[in-house]
Structure formats: structure tokens, C-alpha cells
């Protein structure tokens, strides 16, 4: 069975993301663990740059926080295309909880960050982000 992430926003809309468990198993497992623990609930997309990315998953809301540990990169053939979900980091093998969704192709990030999913529903909601948009709940479902 495949896994999806469902991000419920403060406005009630849902962003649905197919997770690439085969290509990035440890990254998906980490994201799932944090989601199941409620880590992401109530956090915001603290960095929204139209035409580039919407980034969230920082517990401090500033881009400086994380879960208290780091995970290794799992570079794979998936590209940074519109709707791609990738792990943010401050340097190779320093990812943790912060992730971003790409607004348009970003080939300069390919091979640098772990792409571990793609938005399949709700990209219009991501397009409408103004900054500080809140994730009420993040859940992982089997489909």
C-alpha cells in the first residue's frame, strides 16, 4: 500500500501528498513519525516565497528549529517539480522536521535535497499561501 500525507490547513482545506516511500524510506518514516506524534499540528509555513517554495515544519516558526535530531539525506532521481515535497536542511545530512513544497521547477536543488513526495490535491491552496499559514493537522494515511 502507498502512503499519503494529508495536511489540514486552518481554513479547513486539505493538501494531499503522495509520499515516495520506495525512494526515500527513512525520510518518509521520519515525516510519518513526527506527524503521528502531532509534531506538525499547529505549526506554520514560516517561509513562503512565491515562485520558489513554501517551507514549514519549524517548531519555533523562524526556520531555526527542528525535532532535536538530524537525519541523513536520501538523494534520489525525483526532481524538484511543481508540487514536489522535499526535506529542508542546513547542509548535507542535517534534515529533521522542516520541509518545503516547490511552486515551480527548481533544478538547482536536484541532487542536493531529498524529494520525498508530491502534491496530488490542494496545490491551489499552497499557491494561495500568504505566509504564516497554519497546519492544523498532518496525518499519514494508507491508500
N, CA, C and O atoms as a GROMACS GRO file, in nm:
protein
  572
    1UNK      N    1   0.083  -0.119   0.000
    1UNK     CA    2   0.000   0.000   0.000
    1UNK      C    3   0.088   0.125   0.000
    1UNK      O    4   0.195   0.129   0.060
    2UNK      N    5   0.039   0.225  -0.068
    2UNK     CA    6   0.110   0.353  -0.073
    2UNK      C    7   0.065   0.442   0.042
    2UNK      O    8  -0.042   0.422   0.100
    3UNK      N    9   0.148   0.540   0.074
    3UNK     CA   10   0.115   0.633   0.181
    3UNK      C   11   0.097   0.773   0.126
    3UNK      O   12   0.162   0.814   0.030
    4UNK      N   13   0.005   0.845   0.190
    4UNK     CA   14  -0.017   0.985   0.159
    4UNK      C   15  -0.013   1.065   0.288
    4UNK      O   16  -0.047   1.016   0.396
    5UNK      N   17   0.029   1.190   0.275
    5UNK     CA   18   0.018   1.286   0.385
    5UNK      C   19  -0.100   1.375   0.353
    5UNK      O   20  -0.119   1.418   0.239
    6UNK      N   21  -0.180   1.402   0.455
    6UNK     CA   22  -0.291   1.496   0.442
    6UNK      C   23  -0.266   1.609   0.540
    6UNK      O   24  -0.267   1.589   0.662
    7UNK      N   25  -0.244   1.728   0.486
    7UNK     CA   26  -0.221   1.846   0.568
    7UNK      C   27  -0.349   1.927   0.569
    7UNK      O   28  -0.389   1.984   0.467
    8UNK      N   29  -0.414   1.934   0.686
    8UNK     CA   30  -0.534   2.014   0.701
    8UNK      C   31  -0.492   2.153   0.746
    8UNK      O   32  -0.425   2.171   0.847
    9UNK      N   33  -0.533   2.252   0.667
    9UNK     CA   34  -0.496   2.391   0.694
    9UNK      C   35  -0.598   2.457   0.786
    9UNK      O   36  -0.707   2.404   0.808
   10UNK      N   37  -0.563   2.573   0.838
   10UNK     CA   38  -0.651   2.646   0.930
   10UNK      C   39  -0.784   2.682   0.865
   10UNK      O   40  -0.885   2.695   0.935
   11UNK      N   41  -0.786   2.698   0.732
   11UNK     CA   42  -0.911   2.731   0.663
   11UNK      C   43  -0.995   2.608   0.634
   11UNK      O   44  -1.101   2.619   0.571
   12UNK      N   45  -0.951   2.490   0.678
   12UNK     CA   46  -1.025   2.366   0.658
   12UNK      C   47  -0.988   2.291   0.531
   12UNK      O   48  -1.026   2.175   0.516
   13UNK      N   49  -0.916   2.355   0.441
   13UNK     CA   50  -0.874   2.290   0.317
   13UNK      C   51  -0.768   2.184   0.348
   13UNK      O   52  -0.699   2.191   0.449
   14UNK      N   53  -0.757   2.087   0.257
   14UNK     CA   54  -0.661   1.978   0.275
   14UNK      C   55  -0.566   1.973   0.155
   14UNK      O   56  -0.609   1.980   0.040
   15UNK      N   57  -0.439   1.961   0.185
   15UNK     CA   58  -0.336   1.939   0.082
   15UNK      C   59  -0.296   1.792   0.094
   15UNK      O   60  -0.251   1.747   0.199
   16UNK      N   61  -0.313   1.717  -0.015
   16UNK     CA   62  -0.283   1.574  -0.017
   16UNK      C   63  -0.154   1.550  -0.095
   16UNK      O   64  -0.137   1.600  -0.206
   17UNK      N   65  -0.065   1.472  -0.034
   17UNK     CA   66   0.068   1.450  -0.091
   17UNK      C   67   0.097   1.300  -0.100
   17UNK      O   68   0.088   1.230   0.001
   18UNK      N   69   0.130   1.252  -0.218
   18UNK     CA   70   0.180   1.114  -0.232
   18UNK      C   71   0.322   1.111  -0.177
   18UNK      O   72   0.404   1.196  -0.211
   19UNK      N   73   0.351   1.013  -0.090
   19UNK     CA   74   0.484   1.000  -0.032
   19UNK      C   75   0.564   0.895  -0.107
   19UNK      O   76   0.511   0.790  -0.142
   20UNK      N   77   0.691   0.923  -0.131
   20UNK     CA   78   0.779   0.835  -0.208
   20UNK      C   79   0.858   0.745  -0.114
   20UNK      O   80   0.980   0.760  -0.098
   21UNK      N   81   0.787   0.652  -0.051
   21UNK     CA   82   0.850   0.565   0.048
   21UNK      C   83   0.960   0.477  -0.011
   21UNK      O   84   1.060   0.449   0.055
   22UNK      N   85   0.942   0.435  -0.135
   22UNK     CA   86   1.042   0.349  -0.200
   22UNK      C   87   1.173   0.425  -0.224
   22UNK      O   88   1.281   0.368  -0.208
   23UNK      N   89   1.163   0.552  -0.262
   23UNK     CA   90   1.282   0.630  -0.297
   23UNK      C   91   1.348   0.697  -0.177
   23UNK      O   92   1.467   0.728  -0.182
   24UNK      N   93   1.272   0.720  -0.070
   24UNK     CA   94   1.326   0.789   0.048
   24UNK      C   95   1.264   0.729   0.174
   24UNK      O   96   1.193   0.798   0.247
   25UNK      N   97   1.290   0.600   0.200
   25UNK     CA   98   1.222   0.532   0.310
   25UNK      C   99   1.246   0.592   0.448
   25UNK      O  100   1.153   0.601   0.528
   26UNK      N  101   1.367   0.633   0.477
   26UNK     CA  102   1.396   0.689   0.610
   26UNK      C  103   1.336   0.828   0.627
   26UNK      O  104   1.291   0.864   0.735
   27UNK      N  105   1.338   0.906   0.521
   27UNK     CA  106   1.279   1.040   0.526
   27UNK      C  107   1.129   1.031   0.544
   27UNK      O  108   1.072   1.104   0.626
   28UNK      N  109   1.064   0.942   0.470
   28UNK     CA  110   0.919   0.923   0.485
   28UNK      C  111   0.888   0.871   0.625
   28UNK      O  112   0.792   0.917   0.688
   29UNK      N  113   0.967   0.776   0.674
   29UNK     CA  114   0.944   0.722   0.809
   29UNK      C  115   0.957   0.831   0.915
   29UNK      O  116   0.879   0.835   1.010
   30UNK      N  117   1.054   0.919   0.899
   30UNK     CA  118   1.073   1.030   0.994
   30UNK      C  119   0.954   1.126   0.988
   30UNK      O  120   0.902   1.166   1.092
   31UNK      N  121   0.910   1.162   0.867
   31UNK     CA  122   0.796   1.251   0.850
   31UNK      C  123   0.671   1.189   0.911
   31UNK      O  124   0.593   1.256   0.978
   32UNK      N  125   0.653   1.059   0.887
   32UNK     CA  126   0.537   0.988   0.941
   32UNK      C  127   0.542   0.985   1.094
   32UNK      O  128   0.440   1.007   1.160
   33UNK      N  129   0.659   0.958   1.150
   33UNK     CA  130   0.675   0.955   1.297
   33UNK      C  131   0.637   1.090   1.357
   33UNK      O  132   0.560   1.096   1.453
   34UNK      N  133   0.690   1.197   1.300
   34UNK     CA  134   0.660   1.331   1.351
   34UNK      C  135   0.512   1.363   1.337
   34UNK      O  136   0.451   1.420   1.428
   35UNK      N  137   0.453   1.328   1.223
   35UNK     CA  138   0.309   1.352   1.202
   35UNK      C  139   0.227   1.275   1.304
   35UNK      O  140   0.134   1.329   1.364
   36UNK      N  141   0.261   1.147   1.325
   36UNK     CA  142   0.186   1.064   1.420
   36UNK      C  143   0.198   1.114   1.563
   36UNK      O  144   0.107   1.094   1.644
   37UNK      N  145   0.310   1.177   1.595
   37UNK     CA  146   0.330   1.234   1.729
   37UNK      C  147   0.261   1.369   1.746
   37UNK      O  148   0.258   1.423   1.856
   38UNK      N  149   0.205   1.424   1.636
   38UNK     CA  150   0.141   1.555   1.642
   38UNK      C  151   0.239   1.671   1.637
   38UNK      O  152   0.203   1.785   1.664
   39UNK      N  153   0.364   1.642   1.601
   39UNK     CA  154   0.469   1.744   1.597
   39UNK      C  155   0.431   1.863   1.509
   39UNK      O  156   0.454   1.978   1.546
   40UNK      N  157   0.372   1.835   1.393
   40UNK     CA  158   0.343   1.941   1.296
   40UNK      C  159   0.214   2.017   1.326
   40UNK      O  160   0.193   2.126   1.273
   41UNK      N  161   0.128   1.962   1.410
   41UNK     CA  162  -0.002   2.023   1.436
   41UNK      C  163   0.016   2.162   1.498
   41UNK      O  164   0.080   2.177   1.602
   42UNK      N  165  -0.041   2.261   1.432
   42UNK     CA  166  -0.034   2.399   1.480
   42UNK      C  167   0.085   2.478   1.430
   42UNK      O  168   0.094   2.598   1.453
   43UNK      N  169   0.178   2.412   1.360
   43UNK     CA  170   0.294   2.484   1.306
   43UNK      C  171   0.253   2.560   1.180
   43UNK      O  172   0.148   2.534   1.121
   44UNK      N  173   0.337   2.654   1.139
   44UNK     CA  174   0.307   2.738   1.024
   44UNK      C  175   0.407   2.715   0.911
   44UNK      O  176   0.516   2.660   0.931
   45UNK      N  177   0.367   2.758   0.793
   45UNK     CA  178   0.461   2.769   0.682
   45UNK      C  179   0.530   2.905   0.701
   45UNK      O  180   0.476   3.009   0.662
   46UNK      N  181   0.648   2.901   0.760
   46UNK     CA  182   0.717   3.023   0.802
   46UNK      C  183   0.790   3.093   0.688
   46UNK      O  184   0.823   3.211   0.698
   47UNK      N  185   0.814   3.022   0.581
   47UNK     CA  186   0.889   3.078   0.467
   47UNK      C  187   0.808   3.052   0.341
   47UNK      O  188   0.802   2.939   0.293
   48UNK      N  189   0.747   3.156   0.288
   48UNK     CA  190   0.668   3.144   0.166
   48UNK      C  191   0.725   3.243   0.065
   48UNK      O  192   0.716   3.365   0.082
   49UNK      N  193   0.784   3.189  -0.040
   49UNK     CA  194   0.844   3.271  -0.145
   49UNK      C  195   0.777   3.233  -0.277
   49UNK      O  196   0.810   3.130  -0.336
   50UNK      N  197   0.682   3.316  -0.324
   50UNK     CA  198   0.612   3.284  -0.449
   50UNK      C  199   0.710   3.255  -0.563
   50UNK      O  200   0.811   3.324  -0.579
   51UNK      N  201   0.679   3.152  -0.639
   51UNK     CA  202   0.766   3.112  -0.749
   51UNK      C  203   0.882   3.025  -0.706
   51UNK      O  204   0.958   2.976  -0.790
   52UNK      N  205   0.898   3.006  -0.575
   52UNK     CA  206   1.008   2.923  -0.524
   52UNK      C  207   0.952   2.812  -0.434
   52UNK      O  208   0.923   2.704  -0.483
   53UNK      N  209   0.938   2.837  -0.305
   53UNK     CA  210   0.891   2.733  -0.212
   53UNK      C  211   0.802   2.789  -0.102
   53UNK      O  212   0.803   2.909  -0.073
   54UNK      N  213   0.725   2.698  -0.041
   54UNK     CA  214   0.656   2.722   0.085
   54UNK      C  215   0.717   2.623   0.183
   54UNK      O  216   0.709   2.502   0.163
   55UNK      N  217   0.779   2.675   0.290
   55UNK     CA  218   0.851   2.590   0.385
   55UNK      C  219   0.785   2.594   0.521
   55UNK      O  220   0.745   2.701   0.569
   56UNK      N  221   0.774   2.476   0.584
   56UNK     CA  222   0.716   2.465   0.717
   56UNK      C  223   0.786   2.357   0.797
   56UNK      O  224   0.885   2.300   0.753
   57UNK      N  225   0.731   2.330   0.916
   57UNK     CA  226   0.785   2.224   0.999
   57UNK      C  227   0.883   2.268   1.104
   57UNK      O  228   0.950   2.185   1.166
   58UNK      N  229   0.895   2.400   1.127
   58UNK     CA  230   0.985   2.453   1.229
   58UNK      C  231   0.905   2.482   1.356
   58UNK      O  232   0.812   2.563   1.352
   59UNK      N  233   0.938   2.417   1.468
   59UNK     CA  234   0.860   2.439   1.590
   59UNK      C  235   0.870   2.581   1.645
   59UNK      O  236   0.780   2.625   1.717
   60UNK      N  237   0.976   2.654   1.611
   60UNK     CA  238   0.988   2.792   1.659
   60UNK      C  239   0.924   2.892   1.562
   60UNK      O  240   0.905   3.008   1.596
   61UNK      N  241   0.891   2.845   1.442
   61UNK     CA  242   0.829   2.932   1.342
   61UNK      C  243   0.924   3.031   1.278
   61UNK      O  244   0.880   3.126   1.213
   62UNK      N  245   1.053   3.009   1.296
   62UNK     CA  246   1.153   3.103   1.244
   62UNK      C  247   1.245   3.042   1.138
   62UNK      O  248   1.318   3.114   1.070
   63UNK      N  249   1.240   2.910   1.123
   63UNK     CA  250   1.331   2.842   1.032
   63UNK      C  251   1.456   2.791   1.099
   63UNK      O  252   1.544   2.735   1.034
   64UNK      N  253   1.466   2.810   1.231
   64UNK     CA  254   1.587   2.768   1.304
   64UNK      C  255   1.566   2.643   1.389
   64UNK      O  256   1.662   2.590   1.444
   65UNK      N  257   1.442   2.597   1.401
   65UNK     CA  258   1.413   2.484   1.490
   65UNK      C  259   1.402   2.351   1.420
   65UNK      O  260   1.400   2.343   1.297
   66UNK      N  261   1.394   2.247   1.501
   66UNK     CA  262   1.379   2.112   1.449
   66UNK      C  263   1.336   2.019   1.559
   66UNK      O  264   1.296   2.063   1.666
   67UNK      N  265   1.345   1.888   1.533
   67UNK     CA  266   1.297   1.790   1.630
   67UNK      C  267   1.399   1.754   1.738
   67UNK      O  268   1.368   1.676   1.829
   68UNK      N  269   1.520   1.809   1.730
   68UNK     CA  270   1.622   1.775   1.829
   68UNK      C  271   1.718   1.668   1.781
   68UNK      O  272   1.802   1.620   1.857
   69UNK      N  273   1.707   1.631   1.654
   69UNK     CA  274   1.798   1.533   1.592
   69UNK      C  275   1.803   1.562   1.443
   69UNK      O  276   1.724   1.642   1.392
   70UNK      N  277   1.895   1.499   1.374
   70UNK     CA  278   1.904   1.515   1.229
   70UNK      C  279   1.895   1.379   1.161
   70UNK      O  280   1.919   1.275   1.222
   71UNK      N  281   1.859   1.383   1.033
   71UNK     CA  282   1.854   1.261   0.952
   71UNK      C  283   1.941   1.281   0.829
   71UNK      O  284   1.967   1.394   0.786
   72UNK      N  285   1.986   1.171   0.773
   72UNK     CA  286   2.068   1.175   0.653
   72UNK      C  287   1.983   1.203   0.530
   72UNK      O  288   1.865   1.169   0.525
   73UNK      N  289   2.045   1.266   0.432
   73UNK     CA  290   1.980   1.286   0.302
   73UNK      C  291   1.962   1.152   0.233
   73UNK      O  292   2.040   1.059   0.254
   74UNK      N  293   1.860   1.142   0.152
   74UNK     CA  294   1.837   1.024   0.067
   74UNK      C  295   1.816   1.077  -0.075
   74UNK      O  296   1.705   1.076  -0.128
   75UNK      N  297   1.924   1.121  -0.135
   75UNK     CA  298   1.917   1.177  -0.269
   75UNK      C  299   1.870   1.067  -0.364
   75UNK      O  300   1.920   0.954  -0.361
   76UNK      N  301   1.774   1.102  -0.450
   76UNK     CA  302   1.713   1.005  -0.540
   76UNK      C  303   1.683   1.073  -0.673
   76UNK      O  304   1.705   1.193  -0.686
   77UNK      N  305   1.634   0.998  -0.771
   77UNK     CA  306   1.614   1.057  -0.905
   77UNK      C  307   1.498   1.156  -0.915
   77UNK      O  308   1.485   1.224  -1.018
   78UNK      N  309   1.412   1.167  -0.812
   78UNK     CA  310   1.299   1.259  -0.820
   78UNK      C  311   1.347   1.403  -0.829
   78UNK      O  312   1.442   1.444  -0.763
   79UNK      N  313   1.278   1.478  -0.913
   79UNK     CA  314   1.316   1.617  -0.940
   79UNK      C  315   1.231   1.715  -0.859
   79UNK      O  316   1.122   1.682  -0.812
   80UNK      N  317   1.283   1.836  -0.845
   80UNK     CA  318   1.209   1.945  -0.782
   80UNK      C  319   1.118   2.008  -0.888
   80UNK      O  320   1.154   2.105  -0.954
   81UNK      N  321   0.999   1.950  -0.903
   81UNK     CA  322   0.898   1.997  -0.997
   81UNK      C  323   0.788   2.067  -0.918
   81UNK      O  324   0.787   2.061  -0.795
   82UNK      N  325   0.699   2.134  -0.986
   82UNK     CA  326   0.585   2.197  -0.919
   82UNK      C  327   0.514   2.093  -0.831
   82UNK      O  328   0.475   1.987  -0.879
   83UNK      N  329   0.497   2.125  -0.704
   83UNK     CA  330   0.429   2.036  -0.611
   83UNK      C  331   0.517   1.937  -0.539
   83UNK      O  332   0.469   1.864  -0.453
   84UNK      N  333   0.646   1.932  -0.573
   84UNK     CA  334   0.736   1.837  -0.505
   84UNK      C  335   0.751   1.873  -0.358
   84UNK      O  336   0.755   1.991  -0.321
   85UNK      N  337   0.758   1.769  -0.274
   85UNK     CA  338   0.781   1.782  -0.130
   85UNK      C  339   0.924   1.739  -0.103
   85UNK      O  340   0.964   1.629  -0.144
   86UNK      N  341   1.001   1.823  -0.036
   86UNK     CA  342   1.141   1.789  -0.009
   86UNK      C  343   1.179   1.830   0.133
   86UNK      O  344   1.115   1.914   0.195
   87UNK      N  345   1.285   1.766   0.182
   87UNK     CA  346   1.335   1.793   0.317
   87UNK      C  347   1.430   1.912   0.312
   87UNK      O  348   1.527   1.913   0.236
   88UNK      N  349   1.402   2.012   0.394
   88UNK     CA  350   1.492   2.127   0.408
   88UNK      C  351   1.608   2.087   0.498
   88UNK      O  352   1.594   2.000   0.584
   89UNK      N  353   1.723   2.149   0.476
   89UNK     CA  354   1.836   2.125   0.566
   89UNK      C  355   1.932   2.242   0.562
   89UNK      O  356   1.923   2.329   0.476
   90UNK      N  357   2.023   2.243   0.658
   90UNK     CA  358   2.122   2.350   0.668
   90UNK      C  359   2.257   2.303   0.616
   90UNK      O  360   2.360   2.364   0.646
   91UNK      N  361   2.257   2.196   0.540
   91UNK     CA  362   2.378   2.133   0.489
   91UNK      C  363   2.352   1.984   0.483
   91UNK      O  364   2.263   1.932   0.552
   92UNK      N  365   2.428   1.915   0.403
   92UNK     CA  366   2.405   1.772   0.383
   92UNK      C  367   2.390   1.698   0.516
   92UNK      O  368   2.466   1.720   0.610
   93UNK      N  369   2.291   1.610   0.521
   93UNK     CA  370   2.264   1.523   0.636
   93UNK      C  371   2.227   1.600   0.763
   93UNK      O  372   2.259   1.556   0.874
   94UNK      N  373   2.160   1.716   0.747
   94UNK     CA  374   2.116   1.793   0.863
   94UNK      C  375   1.965   1.816   0.863
   94UNK      O  376   1.916   1.906   0.932
   95UNK      N  377   1.890   1.736   0.785
   95UNK     CA  378   1.745   1.749   0.786
   95UNK      C  379   1.689   1.705   0.920
   95UNK      O  380   1.758   1.642   1.000
   96UNK      N  381   1.563   1.738   0.944
   96UNK     CA  382   1.499   1.698   1.069
   96UNK      C  383   1.348   1.699   1.054
   96UNK      O  384   1.287   1.594   1.031
   97UNK      N  385   1.289   1.817   1.067
   97UNK     CA  386   1.143   1.827   1.057
   97UNK      C  387   1.098   1.926   0.950
   97UNK      O  388   0.984   1.919   0.904
   98UNK      N  389   1.185   2.016   0.909
   98UNK     CA  390   1.143   2.117   0.812
   98UNK      C  391   1.139   2.060   0.671
   98UNK      O  392   1.227   1.985   0.628
   99UNK      N  393   1.034   2.098   0.601
   99UNK     CA  394   1.012   2.052   0.464
   99UNK      C  395   0.963   2.168   0.381
   99UNK      O  396   0.922   2.271   0.434
  100UNK      N  397   0.966   2.150   0.250
  100UNK     CA  398   0.912   2.254   0.163
  100UNK      C  399   0.840   2.192   0.045
  100UNK      O  400   0.865   2.077   0.006
  101UNK      N  401   0.749   2.272  -0.011
  101UNK     CA  402   0.674   2.237  -0.132
  101UNK      C  403   0.716   2.338  -0.238
  101UNK      O  404   0.718   2.459  -0.212
  102UNK      N  405   0.749   2.288  -0.356
  102UNK     CA  406   0.802   2.371  -0.464
  102UNK      C  407   0.688   2.427  -0.550
  102UNK      O  408   0.597   2.355  -0.589
  103UNK      N  409   0.696   2.558  -0.578
  103UNK     CA  410   0.596   2.624  -0.662
  103UNK      C  411   0.619   2.602  -0.811
  103UNK      O  412   0.523   2.591  -0.888
  104UNK      N  413   0.744   2.595  -0.852
  104UNK     CA  414   0.777   2.569  -0.992
  104UNK      C  415   0.911   2.498  -0.994
  104UNK      O  416   0.982   2.498  -0.894
  105UNK      N  417   0.949   2.436  -1.106
  105UNK     CA  418   1.074   2.357  -1.109
  105UNK      C  419   1.194   2.435  -1.055
  105UNK      O  420   1.213   2.553  -1.085
  106UNK      N  421   1.273   2.366  -0.975
  106UNK     CA  422   1.394   2.423  -0.914
  106UNK      C  423   1.510   2.324  -0.937
  106UNK      O  424   1.554   2.259  -0.842
  107UNK      N  425   1.558   2.314  -1.061
  107UNK     CA  426   1.660   2.213  -1.092
  107UNK      C  427   1.789   2.229  -1.012
  107UNK      O  428   1.863   2.132  -0.995
  108UNK      N  429   1.818   2.350  -0.964
  108UNK     CA  430   1.941   2.369  -0.886
  108UNK      C  431   1.935   2.297  -0.751
  108UNK      O  432   2.038   2.280  -0.686
  109UNK      N  433   1.816   2.255  -0.708
  109UNK     CA  434   1.801   2.180  -0.582
  109UNK      C  435   1.807   2.029  -0.603
  109UNK      O  436   1.823   1.953  -0.507
  110UNK      N  437   1.794   1.984  -0.729
  110UNK     CA  438   1.801   1.841  -0.758
  110UNK      C  439   1.937   1.786  -0.717
  110UNK      O  440   2.040   1.846  -0.747
  111UNK      N  441   1.937   1.673  -0.649
  111UNK     CA  442   2.061   1.611  -0.606
  111UNK      C  443   2.121   1.675  -0.482
  111UNK      O  444   2.229   1.635  -0.437
  112UNK      N  445   2.052   1.775  -0.426
  112UNK     CA  446   2.100   1.843  -0.306
  112UNK      C  447   2.007   1.815  -0.187
  112UNK      O  448   2.054   1.791  -0.076
  113UNK      N  449   1.877   1.817  -0.213
  113UNK     CA  450   1.776   1.792  -0.110
  113UNK      C  451   1.698   1.666  -0.144
  113UNK      O  452   1.683   1.631  -0.262
  114UNK      N  453   1.648   1.598  -0.042
  114UNK     CA  454   1.571   1.475  -0.060
  114UNK      C  455   1.428   1.508  -0.099
  114UNK      O  456   1.353   1.564  -0.018
  115UNK      N  457   1.388   1.473  -0.221
  115UNK     CA  458   1.249   1.483  -0.264
  115UNK      C  459   1.180   1.356  -0.216
  115UNK      O  460   1.221   1.245  -0.251
  116UNK      N  461   1.074   1.373  -0.134
  116UNK     CA  462   1.009   1.254  -0.078
  116UNK      C  463   0.858   1.252  -0.095
  116UNK      O  464   0.789   1.176  -0.027
  117UNK      N  465   0.806   1.335  -0.185
  117UNK     CA  466   0.664   1.332  -0.212
  117UNK      C  467   0.625   1.435  -0.316
  117UNK      O  468   0.707   1.514  -0.363
  118UNK      N  469   0.494   1.433  -0.351
  118UNK     CA  470   0.442   1.530  -0.448
  118UNK      C  471   0.295   1.556  -0.418
  118UNK      O  472   0.217   1.464  -0.394
  119UNK      N  473   0.258   1.684  -0.422
  119UNK     CA  474   0.120   1.723  -0.400
  119UNK      C  475   0.034   1.668  -0.514
  119UNK      O  476   0.065   1.688  -0.631
  120UNK      N  477  -0.076   1.599  -0.477
  120UNK     CA  478  -0.168   1.546  -0.577
  120UNK      C  479  -0.305   1.614  -0.570
  120UNK      O  480  -0.383   1.607  -0.665
  121UNK      N  481  -0.334   1.680  -0.458
  121UNK     CA  482  -0.456   1.759  -0.443
  121UNK      C  483  -0.426   1.877  -0.352
  121UNK      O  484  -0.356   1.864  -0.252
  122UNK      N  485  -0.481   1.993  -0.387
  122UNK     CA  486  -0.470   2.109  -0.300
  122UNK      C  487  -0.355   2.202  -0.330
  122UNK      O  488  -0.323   2.290  -0.249
  123UNK      N  489  -0.291   2.187  -0.446
  123UNK     CA  490  -0.181   2.278  -0.479
  123UNK      C  491  -0.233   2.421  -0.491
  123UNK      O  492  -0.158   2.517  -0.468
  124UNK      N  493  -0.361   2.437  -0.528
  124UNK     CA  494  -0.420   2.571  -0.533
  124UNK      C  495  -0.418   2.637  -0.395
  124UNK      O  496  -0.406   2.759  -0.384
  125UNK      N  497  -0.430   2.556  -0.290
  125UNK     CA  498  -0.423   2.609  -0.154
  125UNK      C  499  -0.280   2.657  -0.123
  125UNK      O  500  -0.261   2.763  -0.062
  126UNK      N  501  -0.182   2.579  -0.166
  126UNK     CA  502  -0.042   2.618  -0.145
  126UNK      C  503  -0.013   2.746  -0.223
  126UNK      O  504   0.056   2.835  -0.174
  127UNK      N  505  -0.067   2.755  -0.345
  127UNK     CA  506  -0.049   2.876  -0.426
  127UNK      C  507  -0.103   3.000  -0.356
  127UNK      O  508  -0.052   3.110  -0.377
  128UNK      N  509  -0.205   2.983  -0.274
  128UNK     CA  510  -0.271   3.096  -0.207
  128UNK      C  511  -0.204   3.136  -0.075
  128UNK      O  512  -0.246   3.233  -0.012
  129UNK      N  513  -0.101   3.063  -0.033
  129UNK     CA  514  -0.034   3.096   0.094
  129UNK      C  515   0.016   3.240   0.092
  129UNK      O  516   0.067   3.289  -0.010
  130UNK      N  517   0.001   3.306   0.205
  130UNK     CA  518   0.048   3.444   0.221
  130UNK      C  519   0.166   3.451   0.317
  130UNK      O  520   0.231   3.555   0.329
  131UNK      N  521   0.195   3.342   0.386
  131UNK     CA  522   0.299   3.340   0.489
  131UNK      C  523   0.234   3.323   0.625
  131UNK      O  524   0.132   3.385   0.654
  132UNK      N  525   0.294   3.240   0.708
  132UNK     CA  526   0.242   3.207   0.842
  132UNK      C  527   0.114   3.125   0.835
  132UNK      O  528   0.041   3.117   0.934
  133UNK      N  529   0.085   3.062   0.720
  133UNK     CA  530  -0.033   2.978   0.706
  133UNK      C  531  -0.017   2.856   0.797
  133UNK      O  532   0.088   2.792   0.797
  134UNK      N  533  -0.121   2.826   0.874
  134UNK     CA  534  -0.111   2.724   0.978
  134UNK      C  535  -0.156   2.586   0.932
  134UNK      O  536  -0.255   2.571   0.860
  135UNK      N  537  -0.079   2.486   0.975
  135UNK     CA  538  -0.117   2.346   0.959
  135UNK      C  539  -0.192   2.305   1.086
  135UNK      O  540  -0.131   2.294   1.193
  136UNK      N  541  -0.320   2.284   1.076
  136UNK     CA  542  -0.396   2.239   1.193
  136UNK      C  543  -0.357   2.096   1.230
  136UNK      O  544  -0.343   2.061   1.347
  137UNK      N  545  -0.341   2.014   1.124
  137UNK     CA  546  -0.315   1.872   1.148
  137UNK      C  547  -0.244   1.813   1.028
  137UNK      O  548  -0.273   1.847   0.913
  138UNK      N  549  -0.149   1.724   1.055
  138UNK     CA  550  -0.084   1.647   0.949
  138UNK      C  551  -0.102   1.500   0.984
  138UNK      O  552  -0.065   1.457   1.093
  139UNK      N  553  -0.159   1.425   0.892
  139UNK     CA  554  -0.180   1.282   0.916
  139UNK      C  555  -0.132   1.202   0.797
  139UNK      O  556  -0.132   1.250   0.683
  140UNK      N  557  -0.091   1.080   0.824
  140UNK     CA  558  -0.045   0.988   0.720
  140UNK      C  559  -0.151   0.879   0.705
  140UNK      O  560  -0.196   0.821   0.804
  141UNK      N  561  -0.190   0.853   0.580
  141UNK     CA  562  -0.292   0.752   0.553
  141UNK      C  563  -0.239   0.653   0.450
  141UNK      O  564  -0.155   0.687   0.366
  142UNK      N  565  -0.288   0.531   0.458
  142UNK     CA  566  -0.256   0.427   0.358
  142UNK      C  567  -0.363   0.432   0.250
  142UNK      O  568  -0.482   0.441   0.280
  143UNK      N  569  -0.321   0.427   0.125
  143UNK     CA  570  -0.416   0.432   0.013
  143UNK      C  571  -0.394   0.316  -0.082
  143UNK      O  572  -0.465   0.304  -0.182
   0.00000   0.00000   0.00000
